[in-house]
Amino acid sequence: MPRYRPHVAARPSWRCRVCGAAWPCSPARLALLGEYRENRTGLLIYLATLMHEAMTDLAVLNGQDAPEGMAERFLTWARAR
């Protein structure tokens, strides 16, 4: 039986350590939604903090401003519907 490996970000690239997709990847999003099921506000605060860290890391890594679409990547998907 395969062992579950959490989909976490590899810094400073902010790619998933397991699948290589831009983090938060789909499995990470599902895990975060489950973990913060009763606290959507807490999830958004956590993600906003990580987004800020990612923007700083990616700006340094790329030698320019952080990539566009960071809010969609980190926050939009987690809003309550």
C-alpha positions in Angstrom: 0.0 0.0 0.0 1.5 3.4 -1.0 2.3 5.7 1.8 0.6 9.2 1.7 3.0 12.0 1.1 1.8 15.5 2.0 1.8 18.0 -0.8 3.9 20.8 0.6 5.7 23.7 -1.0 9.4 23.5 -1.8 10.8 26.9 -1.2 11.9 29.2 -2.8 10.3 27.8 -6.0 6.9 27.3 -4.4 6.4 24.1 -6.4 4.9 21.0 -4.8 7.5 18.6 -3.4 5.4 15.6 -4.5 3.8 16.5 -7.8 5.8 19.5 -9.0 2.7 21.6 -9.7 2.5 25.3 -8.6 1.7 25.2 -4.8 -1.0 25.0 -3.5 -1.7 22.1 -5.9 -5.0 20.4 -6.1 -4.2 17.8 -3.4 -2.8 20.5 -1.1 -6.0 22.5 -1.6 -8.2 19.6 -0.7 -6.1 18.8 2.4 -6.2 22.5 3.5 -10.0 22.7 3.0 -10.4 19.6 5.2 -8.0 20.8 7.8 -9.7 24.3 8.0 -13.2 22.9 7.4 -14.6 24.8 10.4 -12.4 27.9 10.1 -12.5 29.4 6.6 -11.3 32.8 7.9 -8.3 31.1 9.5 -7.5 29.4 6.2 -7.6 32.7 4.3 -5.3 34.3 6.8 -2.9 31.4 6.6 -2.9 31.4 2.8 -2.4 35.2 2.7 0.6 34.9 4.9 2.1 32.2 2.7 1.2 34.2 -0.4 3.3 37.1 0.9 6.2 34.8 1.6 5.9 33.3 -1.9 5.8 36.7 -3.5 9.0 37.7 -1.7 10.7 34.4 -2.5 9.7 34.4 -6.2 10.7 38.0 -6.7 14.2 37.3 -5.4 14.4 34.0 -7.3 13.3 35.6 -10.6 15.1 38.9 -10.1 11.9 40.8 -10.7 8.4 41.3 -9.3 6.5 38.2 -8.2 4.4 36.5 -10.9 0.9 37.8 -11.7 -2.0 35.8 -10.5 -0.8 35.1 -7.0 -4.1 36.0 -5.4 -5.9 33.5 -7.6 -3.3 30.9 -6.9 -3.4 31.3 -3.1 -6.7 32.9 -2.1 -9.5 32.9 -4.6 -10.1 29.1 -4.6 -10.5 29.1 -0.8 -13.2 31.8 -0.5 -16.5 30.6 0.9 -19.1 29.9 -1.7 
